Amino acid sequence: SVKKLRAVLFALCSSTEQAAEHFRNPPRRIKRWLRRFQAFQEDNLAPLSEGKYLSLEAEEKLAEWVLTQREQQLPVNEETLFQKATKIGRSLEGGFKISYEWAVRFMLRHHLSPHTRRAVAQPLPKAVQGNAGAFIEFVQRQIHTQDLPLSMIAAVDELSLFLDSEVLGSDDRKENALQTVGNGEPWCDVVLTVLADGGVLPALVFYRGRFRPPPANVPECILLEAKENGYGDDELMEAWAARVWRKHAESRSGKGMLVLDCHRTHLSEEVLSALSSSGTLPAVVPAGCSSKIQPLDVCIQRSVKNFLHKKWKEQAKELADSGCDSDILLQLVLCWLAEALEVIGDSPELVQQSFLVASVLPGPDGTANSPRRNGDMQEELIASLEEQLKLNEEREAPGAAEFRESADPDLLQRLFEGESETESFYGFEEAELELMEM
């Protein structure tokens, strides 16, 4: 039905949890709809119903746009997707037909779910894939010919946080006030830096506002900048180059390399000059490729985002009856970020593996892993970091532990992980449950 396809599309564009909240359905049910559509698509390879749809070449352009939007932390949703698809499809004679079935098929066909744990194993659009291959060849050649030390091979990227002040000040739904995707100026930016030897450099946090009073006890692993009128496009990376990278480079000897995306703020004259003065070569990730070849995107950044989301949702429930302004929230975010960085800093093997999985570093024997092997490794890295950050822990109702221990584990897995044919009531047929979902 259109209702189910819209929910599945919402989940593929953002997350199952957000889709569940928007459509007022349990997350497990939406996951089951997605699995059912995937099975339906595999069994029904016939083309879509009558109407003109995008060519494969046009779809590749649309897929590249989706990847680029996400790299810039801009929202991809039903509206923006259909608008871009329509713009690309205007060249078709007779117009372009949009349907939810086509949209879901498109997202699945091009492996565009933002929460896949095997992104490095998925093919990119052809043009983008060629750029990714050229980048990997360039980076590995420079590391070999320049004999770069692992401590001077780094990856840097920003994580932006968007704050909805109206939602924050409302009586309910505070958990939606803080997001990692949005339009307009971010509430604050976090610049993360990791090293190929497994090290983690201090995170630089830019706060758009004025302290009243300044936060107390800023963690040592965080450098804080604040400006009431916000920051210009170039100021973030210029400050990072001066406060984080230059200090690190001066403590080492020899040349270095910095993996960063192609956003224009990363390539200003001031930033390039600062990198040059420290003997650092910028390795610019081509647009649309970050999900596969940016070490921070492989595992670390997504887990940090999910950790901040989880912490805020937990805190928001406790703050429902009390005031919480922007300054209080900043102090909380700094503490949560420090907690995540401590866990990552205590896992140097995980950080180093991220460079291997992203193919920035060659394998131990000097050759690249297969896409499948890299996908397996990425899945393991994400699971490991999520376990350390306790992202999968759920609060249990009283007596739940005793029930879990006494029940048949196989039956529980089928029922509660959504792998059984029934949704949640043992003994009901699928058709009966479909009626309940209408």
C-alpha positions, 0 to 999 in steps of 0.5 A: 500500500502507499502508506507502507511504501511511504513509511519504508521510503522515509526509513531509507531516507532517514532512519527507521526510528524517525519513520516509526515516530512520523507514521506512528508505527512500531520500528519492527513493523516498518523493518518488516515492511522493508524486508517484505518489499525487498523479497517482493522486488527479488521475486518480481523483476518485471518493470514498473507499471505504465509510465516513463521513469528515469534511465539508468544513467539518470538514476546514477546522477540522482544517486550521486546527488543523494550521496553528496547531500548526505556528505554535506549533512543536508536532509534527503526526504520524500520531498527533496528526492522527488524534486530532484528526480523531477528536475533530472527527468524533465528531459523525458518526452511526455514527462516523468512519472513518480511513484513510491514504488519506484522511489523505494526501488531506486533507494534499494537498487543503489544501496542508499540506505544511510544506515547500512553497515556494509557501505564499503562493499556496495558499488557506487554510481559508475562515475563516482566509483571511477573517482574513488578508485583514482583517489585510492590509487593516489593516496596509497602511492603517496604513502608508499613513495613519501614513506609517510609515518602512520602518525602523520596520516590523518582523516578530518571531518565535521559533525554538525548539530542543529538545534530547534529552539522552539521544540527545546522550549516546548512542553513535550517532544524535546527529544526531537530538538537536537538533530545531526541533519538540517538546513540553515546554520548549525547550532554547533560544529564538531571537527573530529580528527583520527590518525592512521596509527590509531590516535585521536586528536582533540575535537574542536567544537564551534558554538554559535552563541555567547556563554552565560556563563562560560561552560565549566570544566571543558574536558581536556579532549575538547577545544571550545570556540564560541562566537555570537554571530557564528563563523564564516565558511573558512573560519572553522578549518582555519581554526582547526589547522592552527589549533589542532593540526599545526600543534600535532605536526610540530610534535612530529617530524616528516611529511604528512597527509590529510584525508578530507572531503571536497567541501570548499571550506576545506580548500581555502588559501589559508587552510592550504597554506597552513597544511603546506607549512607543516608539510601536509599533503591534502588528499581530497575525497571526491564528491559522493565517495565519503561513505566508502573511502573516508575513514571517519565515515566507515564507523566512527562518525555514525556511532558518535552521532547515534551516541549523542542522539541516544544521550539526548533522548534519555536526557530529554525525558528527564528534562520534560518538566524542567527548563533546558536552554542552549547553554545547559545543552552545550555543557551536556553535549561536551560531556557526552562527546568527551565520553565517546572520544574516550571510548574511541581513544581506548580502541586504537585498533578500531581507528587503525582498522577504519583506515584499512577498511576505507582503503586509505592504507593497503592491507598487511600484505600490501594488497587491497582487501576484497569489497566483501572482506572490507564489508565484513570488517566494517560490520564488525567495527560498527558492532564493536564500537556500538557495544562499547558505547552501549548503543544497543542497550534497552531499558527493561521493564520489571521482570523482563530479565526473568521472563527472558531467561525462562522463555525459549530463546529461539522463539524469543529471537523470532518474535522480538527480532521480527524474523517470524512470519507473525508481527507480535502475536504468536498464533495469528496468521499474516493476513490477520495481522495485515487487517490489524495494520490497516 
